[in-house]
Amino acid sequence: MTVFSNPITPSRDITVENYPLAGVRVIELAQGIAGPYAGKWLSALGADVVKVEPPWGEPARAFG
């Protein structure tokens, strides 16, 4: 079990199991900027995000 410190109420710890999307698996097929950013936010909310990329990699990585 991973425990994170809650910055809003420091006296209470948040575990991964308490996140809103804990136990949800997301398959991210998006490319560009908005899709991967949404995957990042879903992951931050506790979802297990699996990113599927083309064999040559994510084109957005060339943006820097």
C-alpha positions, 0 to 999 in steps of 0.5 A: 500500500502506497501512502501519500501525504495530503497537502490540504489536511496534513493530519490525514493520509491518502492511500491509493485505494482512496483515490476516485478512480482507484481500480479503474484501468484506462487504455490510452490510444490518443496522440498529440497533446490533449490525449496524453495530458488527459491520461496524466490526469486520470493517472493522478486520480488513481486510474491505472493508465496503459498507454499504447503507442505506434512502433515509432513512438509518440509524435508529441515527444518531438515537440520538446 
